Amino acid sequence: MGKEEEQPPMFWRFRSSNGFIVFSVSFAIFVDVLLYGCIVPVFPFTLEKRSGVPEDQVQRWLAVLLAVYGLGFSLGSPAFGWLADHYRNRYWPLMSGLILLLSGTLMLWASHAVELLLLARFIQGLATACIWSVGLALVIDTVGSSNAGESLGLLAASMSIGFVGAPSLSGFLYDRLGYDSVFLCMVVMVLIDIVLRILLIEKKDALKWVIKETDANDPRQPLLRPPTPPNEHFDLQPHAHPIIILMQSPRLVTAVWVSFVEAIIMTSYETVLPLHTKETFGYTSTLAGLCFAVVVFGDFFSTYAGRLSDRIGARPCVVAGCIAGSVAIFGCGFSDKNTAGDQALLWVMLLLVGLAHCLVFVPTYTEMSLVVEQIERERPGVFGPYGAFAQSYGLGNLAYAAGTTVGPLWSGFMKHDVGWFWLTFTLAIFSLATVIPASLFLGEPKPKPKPIAEGEESNGRV
């Protein structure tokens, strides 16, 4: 008796549709960012109560907790980026990231010792590297590079919602229902995330059922890609080294540097803003969370920043954003007294910081994909058959992860040793100094003028 034909699973068309796949990856990124930000307004209060950290050491340990997360993100990004480029099935890599995320969250919930909290944050950083690297590759697999812009915009929106929601949600839950309620909510979100991943069917897996239901004479049939051989999992062919080629581009190096600086600025605010507002204005964790939410509110305008960048190019957007950001960051340093005027000044400056970040961040990540297209035009086939979009974004993620390691350490120790004003002053200098490489290297390079032949030159003079 011959082998029975495999029956397609229920609702396979919906489960393999572009919308469901992009939504699932967006939700995974949303949950990951939500978990990252949940400790921002909570741990300044719980490190002392649960872990026995002296009050004068809370800022230092909060900085270290955030930095350890960035360290896990940094170390995991290259490994999972390589996996995303070579492993043809995304199911197990992405599921591994979600399991790591769940494990780290449960450990963070149950632990009292600072050492275990550090390990939990490191595991969450590894999970973030996996979810971002493999999730981005899955989205590109699904929609194709020509349609990736809109989908990546949705991913950015989900990240923004997570950044806005995390401090506010965790601060509210902690104030009203206590510590356990924060992590119970986080665990439920991760479990929903895992269910969505189980339901998801990748395009390459659904292709055999599409072919089966497509008539052989259908003119669309030749457009269908042949299925991947079932035993072929990795591509280990010796192609050019994309990372080396990409890093030879000053345009990409500048975009990576801008990503690093922006990560330092944003994670610095995450580290010191809750404690600064608590010490200066007497804010609760809820108000501290809402204060940080103002910073990331600007990310909701990322679509408009992307359109502006498409119209006028990344260079003027990034230059204007860095200058505006440096002014706003410097302005934050003057809100150091418990007066209504200082509080209003801080909130207005934080809003401007967020808007400036949006104007810098979106065009910068757009540049990372445009660099790949530019190099491919100049040297066709240099990256092999699979291109280098994921690895280009991987470099940006690695730089951002490095910034999330440096930012908390820099801001935490600066705030503790020299104070709020000098911390904001140094961050403003970081932002302003970025204007120089951005103005020199970002944007599509101007085509070199072709040499005029002698005959053409003489004809032009007639």
C-alpha positions as CSV (number, residue, x, y, z in Angstrom):
1,M,0.0,0.0,0.0
2,G,1.4,3.4,-1.0
3,K,2.1,6.1,1.5
4,E,-1.0,8.2,2.3
5,E,-0.8,11.8,1.2
6,E,-0.3,14.3,4.0
7,Q,-3.4,16.2,4.8
8,P,-3.1,19.9,5.3
9,P,-3.8,21.2,8.8
10,M,-6.9,23.1,9.7
11,F,-7.0,26.7,8.6
12,W,-3.6,26.4,6.9
13,R,-4.2,29.2,4.5
14,F,-4.9,31.7,7.3
15,R,-2.0,30.3,9.4
16,S,0.4,30.7,6.5
17,S,-0.9,34.1,5.3
18,N,1.3,37.2,5.3
19,G,-0.9,39.0,7.8
20,F,-0.9,36.3,10.4
21,I,2.9,35.7,10.1
22,V,3.7,39.4,10.4
23,F,1.3,39.8,13.3
24,S,2.9,36.8,15.1
25,V,6.4,38.2,14.8
26,S,5.2,41.7,15.7
27,F,3.5,40.3,18.8
28,A,6.7,38.4,19.7
29,I,8.7,41.7,19.5
30,F,6.0,43.5,21.5
31,V,6.2,41.0,24.3
32,D,10.0,41.0,24.3
33,V,10.1,44.7,24.6
34,L,7.4,44.7,27.2
35,L,9.4,42.2,29.3
36,Y,12.5,44.3,28.9
37,G,10.9,47.5,30.1
38,C,8.9,46.0,32.9
39,I,11.7,46.3,35.5
40,V,12.3,50.0,34.7
41,P,9.7,51.5,37.2
42,V,9.6,48.4,39.5
43,F,13.1,47.4,40.4
44,P,14.1,50.8,42.0
45,F,11.5,49.8,44.6
46,T,11.9,46.0,44.8
47,L,15.7,45.8,44.9
48,E,15.7,47.3,48.3
49,K,12.7,45.4,49.6
50,R,13.1,42.0,48.1
51,S,16.9,41.7,47.5
52,G,18.2,43.6,50.5
53,V,20.2,46.1,48.4
54,P,21.2,49.2,50.4
55,E,19.3,52.3,49.3
56,D,22.5,54.1,48.2
57,Q,23.4,51.1,45.9
58,V,20.0,50.7,44.2
59,Q,21.0,52.9,41.2
60,R,24.2,51.0,40.6
61,W,22.5,47.6,40.7
62,L,19.7,48.8,38.5
63,A,22.3,49.9,35.9
64,V,24.1,46.5,36.1
65,L,20.8,44.7,35.6
66,L,20.0,46.6,32.5
67,A,23.6,46.2,31.2
68,V,23.6,42.5,31.7
69,Y,20.5,42.3,29.5
70,G,22.4,44.2,26.8
71,L,25.4,41.9,27.2
72,G,23.2,38.8,26.5
73,F,21.7,40.6,23.5
74,S,25.2,41.5,22.2
75,L,26.6,38.0,22.6
76,G,23.5,36.3,21.2
77,S,23.1,38.5,18.1
78,P,26.0,37.2,16.0
79,A,25.1,33.5,16.8
80,F,21.4,33.8,16.1
81,G,22.1,36.1,13.1
82,W,24.2,33.3,11.5
83,L,21.5,30.8,12.3
84,A,18.9,33.0,10.7
85,D,20.9,33.2,7.5
86,H,21.7,29.5,7.2
87,Y,18.9,27.5,8.9
88,R,16.0,27.3,6.4
89,N,13.3,26.5,8.9
90,R,12.5,29.2,11.4
91,Y,10.3,27.2,13.7
92,W,12.8,25.8,16.2
93,P,15.1,28.8,16.4
94,L,12.2,31.1,17.1
95,M,10.6,28.7,19.5
96,S,13.9,28.4,21.3
97,G,14.0,32.2,21.8
98,L,10.5,32.1,23.2
99,I,11.4,29.3,25.6
100,L,14.4,31.3,26.7
101,L,12.2,34.3,27.2
102,L,9.8,32.3,29.4
103,S,12.6,30.8,31.4
104,G,14.2,34.1,32.1
105,T,10.9,35.7,33.1
106,L,10.1,32.9,35.6
107,M,13.6,33.1,37.1
108,L,13.3,36.9,37.4
109,W,9.9,36.4,39.1
110,A,11.0,33.8,41.6
111,S,14.5,35.1,42.5
112,H,15.5,37.2,45.5
113,A,19.3,37.0,45.2
114,V,20.9,39.7,43.0
115,E,23.1,37.1,41.3
116,L,20.0,35.1,40.1
117,L,18.4,38.3,38.9
118,L,21.5,39.0,36.8
119,L,21.4,35.5,35.3
120,A,17.7,36.0,34.5
121,R,18.3,39.2,32.7
122,F,21.2,37.7,30.7
123,I,18.9,34.9,29.6
124,Q,16.3,37.5,28.5
125,G,19.0,39.2,26.5
126,L,19.8,36.0,24.7
127,A,16.1,35.5,24.0
128,T,15.8,39.0,22.5
129,A,18.7,38.3,20.1
130,C,17.0,35.2,18.9
131,I,13.6,36.7,18.5
132,W,14.8,39.7,16.6
133,S,17.3,37.9,14.3
134,V,15.0,34.9,13.4
135,G,11.8,37.0,13.5
136,L,13.2,39.5,11.0
137,A,14.4,36.7,8.7
138,L,10.9,35.1,8.9
139,V,9.2,38.3,7.9
140,I,11.6,38.8,4.9
141,D,10.9,35.1,3.9
142,T,7.2,35.8,4.0
143,V,6.8,39.2,2.3
144,G,10.0,39.5,0.3
145,S,12.5,42.3,0.4
146,S,10.6,44.5,-2.0
147,N,7.6,44.6,0.4
148,A,9.6,44.5,3.7
149,G,9.3,48.3,4.4
150,E,5.7,48.3,5.4
151,S,6.1,45.1,7.5
152,L,9.2,46.4,9.3
153,G,7.2,49.5,10.0
154,L,4.6,47.4,11.8
155,L,7.4,45.7,13.8
156,A,8.7,49.2,14.8
157,A,5.2,50.2,15.8
158,S,4.8,47.0,18.0
159,M,8.2,47.8,19.6
160,S,7.0,51.4,20.3
161,I,3.8,50.1,21.9
162,G,5.8,47.8,24.1
163,F,8.2,50.6,25.2
164,V,5.3,52.8,26.0
165,G,3.2,50.1,27.7
166,A,5.9,48.4,29.7
167,P,6.7,51.1,32.3
168,S,3.1,52.3,32.6
169,L,1.6,48.8,32.9
170,S,4.2,47.4,35.3
171,G,4.1,50.6,37.4
172,F,0.3,50.5,37.6
173,L,0.2,46.8,38.5
174,Y,2.9,47.1,41.1
175,D,1.2,50.0,42.8
176,R,-2.2,48.4,42.8
177,L,-1.7,44.6,43.0
178,G,1.9,44.1,44.0
179,Y,5.0,42.5,42.6
180,D,3.6,39.1,41.6
181,S,0.9,40.6,39.4
182,V,3.5,42.2,37.2
183,F,5.2,38.9,36.4
184,L,2.0,36.9,36.2
185,C,0.9,39.3,33.4
186,M,4.3,38.9,31.6
187,V,4.2,35.0,31.8
188,V,0.7,35.0,30.3
189,M,1.9,37.2,27.4
190,V,4.8,34.8,26.7
191,L,2.5,31.8,26.7
192,I,0.2,33.5,24.2
193,D,3.3,34.2,22.1
194,I,4.2,30.5,22.2
195,V,0.7,29.5,21.1
196,L,0.9,31.9,18.1
197,R,4.2,30.4,17.1
198,I,2.8,26.9,17.3
199,L,-0.1,27.9,15.1
200,L,2.1,29.7,12.5
201,I,2.9,27.8,9.3
202,E,5.8,29.1,7.2
203,K,5.3,29.8,3.5
204,K,7.8,27.2,2.4
205,D,5.9,24.6,4.4
206,A,2.6,25.6,3.0
207,L,3.9,25.6,-0.6
208,K,3.3,21.9,-1.2
209,W,-0.4,22.4,-0.5
210,V,-0.6,25.5,-2.7
211,I,1.0,23.5,-5.6
212,K,-1.4,20.6,-5.0
213,E,-4.4,22.9,-5.3
214,T,-3.0,24.8,-8.3
215,D,-3.9,23.6,-11.8
216,A,-0.9,22.6,-13.9
217,N,-2.1,24.9,-16.7
218,D,-2.6,27.8,-14.4
219,P,-0.3,30.6,-15.6
220,R,0.7,31.3,-12.0
221,Q,2.3,27.9,-11.7
222,P,5.8,28.8,-12.9
223,L,5.9,31.6,-10.3
224,L,5.8,29.1,-7.5
225,R,9.2,28.4,-6.0
226,P,10.2,24.7,-5.8
227,P,10.0,23.2,-2.3
228,T,13.2,23.0,-0.3
229,P,14.6,19.4,-0.1
230,P,13.4,17.9,3.2
231,N,16.9,16.9,4.4
232,E,18.6,20.2,3.5
233,H,18.7,22.4,6.6
234,F,21.8,24.5,6.3
235,D,23.6,26.5,3.6
236,L,27.3,26.1,4.1
237,Q,28.5,27.0,0.6
238,P,31.6,29.2,0.6
239,H,30.3,32.7,-0.4
240,A,31.9,36.0,0.2
241,H,31.9,37.2,3.8
242,P,29.0,39.7,4.0
243,I,30.0,41.2,7.3
244,I,33.4,42.2,6.1
245,I,32.0,43.6,2.8
246,L,29.3,45.5,4.7
247,M,31.8,47.0,7.2
248,Q,33.8,48.3,4.4
249,S,31.0,50.8,3.6
250,P,31.4,54.1,5.5
251,R,27.6,54.5,5.0
252,L,26.8,51.4,6.9
253,V,29.4,52.0,9.6
254,T,27.9,55.4,10.2
255,A,24.4,53.9,10.5
256,V,25.7,51.3,12.9
257,W,27.4,54.0,15.0
258,V,24.2,56.1,15.1
259,S,22.3,53.0,16.3
260,F,24.9,52.6,19.1
261,V,24.6,56.2,20.2
262,E,20.8,56.1,20.2
263,A,20.8,53.0,22.3
264,I,23.0,54.7,24.9
265,I,20.7,57.7,25.1
266,M,17.5,55.7,25.4
267,T,18.7,53.1,27.9
268,S,20.3,55.9,29.9
269,Y,16.9,57.4,30.4
270,E,15.5,54.0,31.2
271,T,18.1,53.6,33.9
272,V,18.1,57.0,35.7
273,L,14.8,58.6,35.0
274,P,12.7,56.6,37.5
275,L,15.1,57.2,40.3
276,H,15.7,60.8,39.4
277,T,11.9,61.6,39.4
278,K,11.5,59.6,42.6
279,E,14.3,61.5,44.4
280,T,13.5,65.0,42.9
281,F,9.7,65.1,42.6
282,G,8.6,62.2,44.8
283,Y,7.0,60.3,41.9
284,T,5.5,56.9,42.4
285,S,6.4,54.0,40.1
286,T,3.2,54.8,38.1
287,L,4.3,58.4,37.5
288,A,7.8,57.3,36.8
289,G,6.5,54.9,34.2
290,L,4.3,57.5,32.6
291,C,7.3,59.9,32.5
292,F,9.3,57.4,30.5
293,A,6.3,56.7,28.3
294,V,6.5,60.3,27.1
295,V,10.0,59.6,25.8
296,V,8.9,56.7,23.6
297,F,5.7,58.4,22.5
298,G,7.5,59.9,19.6
299,D,8.0,56.4,18.1
300,F,4.4,56.4,17.2
301,F,5.4,58.9,14.4
302,S,7.9,56.4,12.9
303,T,5.7,56.0,9.8
304,Y,5.9,59.7,9.1
305,A,9.6,59.8,9.8
306,G,10.0,56.9,7.3
307,R,8.0,58.7,4.6
308,L,10.1,61.9,5.2
309,S,13.3,59.9,4.9
310,D,12.1,58.3,1.7
311,R,11.3,61.8,0.3
312,I,14.4,63.8,1.3
313,G,16.9,61.1,2.3
314,A,18.3,59.9,5.6
315,R,21.0,62.4,6.0
316,P,18.9,65.6,6.7
317,C,16.6,63.6,9.0
318,V,19.4,62.2,11.1
319,V,21.3,65.4,11.3
320,A,18.2,67.4,12.3
321,G,17.2,64.7,14.8
322,C,20.7,64.6,16.4
323,I,20.8,68.4,16.8
324,A,17.2,68.6,18.2
325,G,17.9,65.7,20.5
326,S,21.1,67.2,21.9
327,V,19.2,70.5,22.7
328,A,16.3,68.6,24.4
329,I,18.6,66.3,26.4
330,F,20.6,69.3,27.6
331,G,17.4,71.0,28.6
332,C,16.4,68.0,30.8
333,G,19.5,68.7,33.0
334,F,17.9,71.9,34.3
335,S,14.9,70.0,35.9
336,D,16.6,69.3,39.3
337,K,14.3,71.1,41.8
338,N,10.9,70.0,43.1
339,T,8.9,72.8,41.4
340,A,6.0,72.8,39.0
341,G,8.2,74.6,36.4
342,D,10.9,72.0,36.6
343,Q,8.4,69.2,36.2
344,A,6.8,70.9,33.2
345,L,10.2,71.5,31.7
346,L,11.2,67.9,32.1
347,W,8.0,66.5,30.5
348,V,8.3,68.9,27.5
349,M,12.0,68.0,27.0
350,L,11.3,64.3,27.3
351,L,8.7,64.6,24.5
352,L,11.2,66.4,22.3
353,V,13.8,63.7,23.1
354,G,11.4,61.0,21.9
355,L,10.5,62.9,18.7
356,A,14.1,63.5,17.9
357,H,14.9,59.8,18.5
358,C,12.1,58.8,16.0
359,L,13.6,61.1,13.4
360,V,17.0,59.4,13.8
361,F,16.1,55.8,14.4
362,V,13.8,55.0,11.5
363,P,16.0,56.6,8.7
364,T,19.0,54.9,10.2
365,Y,17.5,51.4,10.0
366,T,16.3,52.2,6.5
367,E,19.9,53.0,5.5
368,M,21.0,49.5,6.6
369,S,18.9,47.9,3.9
370,L,19.6,50.5,1.3
371,V,23.4,49.9,1.7
372,V,22.9,46.2,0.8
373,E,21.0,47.2,-2.3
374,Q,23.7,49.7,-3.2
375,I,26.5,47.1,-2.9
376,E,24.4,44.6,-4.8
377,R,24.0,47.1,-7.7
378,E,27.7,47.8,-7.7
379,R,28.9,44.2,-7.3
380,P,26.1,41.8,-8.4
381,G,26.0,38.5,-6.6
382,V,28.7,39.5,-4.0
383,F,26.5,38.3,-1.1
384,G,25.6,34.9,-2.6
385,P,22.1,33.7,-3.3
386,Y,20.5,34.7,0.0
387,G,21.7,38.3,0.2
388,A,22.7,40.1,3.3
389,F,19.7,42.0,4.6
390,A,19.4,40.0,7.8
391,Q,23.2,40.4,8.5
392,S,23.0,44.1,7.8
393,Y,20.2,44.5,10.4
394,G,22.1,42.1,12.6
395,L,25.0,44.6,12.7
396,G,22.6,47.3,13.6
397,N,21.0,45.1,16.3
398,L,24.5,44.2,17.6
399,A,25.4,47.9,17.9
400,Y,22.1,48.7,19.6
401,A,22.7,45.8,22.0
402,A,26.2,47.1,22.8
403,G,24.6,50.5,23.5
404,T,22.1,48.9,25.9
405,T,25.1,47.5,27.8
406,V,27.1,50.8,27.8
407,G,24.1,53.1,28.4
408,P,23.0,51.8,31.8
409,L,26.5,51.5,33.1
410,W,27.5,55.0,31.9
411,S,24.3,56.7,33.1
412,G,24.0,54.8,36.4
413,F,27.6,55.6,37.5
414,M,27.5,59.2,36.1
415,K,24.3,59.9,38.0
416,H,25.7,58.5,41.2
417,D,29.1,60.2,41.0
418,V,28.5,63.6,39.3
419,G,24.8,64.1,39.2
420,W,21.8,64.5,36.9
421,F,23.0,67.7,35.1
422,W,26.4,66.4,34.0
423,L,24.9,63.1,32.9
424,T,22.5,64.9,30.5
425,F,25.3,67.2,29.4
426,T,27.5,64.2,28.3
427,L,24.5,62.6,26.5
428,A,23.8,65.8,24.7
429,I,27.5,65.8,23.5
430,F,27.1,62.2,22.3
431,S,24.1,63.2,20.2
432,L,25.7,66.4,18.8
433,A,29.0,64.7,17.9
434,T,27.0,62.2,15.8
435,V,26.1,65.0,13.4
436,I,29.6,65.0,11.9
437,P,29.7,61.4,10.5
438,A,26.0,61.5,9.6
439,S,26.4,64.6,7.5
440,L,29.4,63.1,5.7
441,F,28.4,59.5,5.0
442,L,24.7,58.9,5.2
443,G,22.5,58.9,2.2
444,E,22.8,57.6,-1.3
445,P,26.2,58.5,-2.7
446,K,26.2,60.8,-5.7
447,P,27.1,59.0,-9.0
448,K,30.5,59.7,-10.2
449,P,30.5,61.8,-13.4
450,K,31.4,59.9,-16.5
451,P,34.5,61.2,-18.3
452,I,33.7,63.1,-21.4
453,A,35.1,61.7,-24.6
454,E,37.2,64.1,-26.7
455,G,34.8,63.9,-29.6
456,E,31.8,64.7,-27.4
457,E,33.7,67.6,-25.8
458,S,34.4,69.2,-29.2
459,N,30.8,68.7,-30.3
460,G,29.6,70.4,-27.2
461,R,31.6,73.5,-28.0
462,V,30.1,73.8,-31.5
